[in-house]
């Protein structure tokens, strides 16, 4: 019996990318969800996935990354349209 093919997803990254991919064509309140759905479906189809696991960054994850790599996202400007972090 073969094991199911599992697709592991970085949920935080997918939500961010999904938001920016969809925000021009759907209501901004729904952009992350709709963008994620489309990208996740394409990834599952491409990998012929039978199951999916999504991992999300915990609270303070960016601070942990910055403590390990001080230059983490140092060059990025904050996008005020996204809201408080």
N, C-alpha and C positions, 0 to 999 in steps of 0.2 A: 504494500500500500504506500503510495507516494504522499509526501507531506504537501500541504497547501503552500502556494507561493504567497508570501507575506510582503507587502510593501510598507516600509517604514517611512513616515513623513515628519518633517520638521514643521509642526503646526504653526508656530509663530511666524516663520518665514513665509509659509504658504498664505497665511492670512494677510500679511503685509503685501506680498506680491499680488494676491487676488484683489485686494482693495485698489491698488494702483492700476491694475489691468482693467477693472470694471467701472471705476468711478465716473468715467465720462459717458457711460451709456445706461447706467441704472441709477436709481436714487442712492445717494451717498450712504444712507443708513444701511443699505443692503449690499453695498459693493463688496465688502470683504467676504461675506457668505457666498454670494453669487460667483465671485471670482475664484474662490477656493473650490467650489463645486466643479467648475469647469476644468480647472487645472488638475484636481484630484482624479476626475474621470479620465482625462487624457493619460495621466501617469499610470493608473490602474490598467487601462486598455493596453498601453505600450508594454507594460511589464507582465501582462496577462495575469495580473494579481487576483487572488481568490480571497484574500483577507487584507485588511489595512490596520496599521497601528499608528496613532498620531501622538507625538511627544510635544509638549508645550514647555516653553521657558517658564521657570518659576519666578516668583517675586525676587527682584534683586539680581537677576541673571546678568544684566548688563554690567552692574557694578563688579560682579565676580570676574567677568571677562576683562574689564578694565584693570583690575588688580593684577591679573596675569599678563595682559598685553596692554600697557598704558596707551598705545596708539589706537586701540580699538575704536573705530568710528570717529576718531578725532577730527577728521576732515569734513564730516557731514554737518550740514546746517539743519536745524530743526524745522519740520514742516508744521506750521501753526494750524493747518486745516485738519490735522489728525487729532489734535486735542492733547490734553495733559498726559504725561507718561508716569 
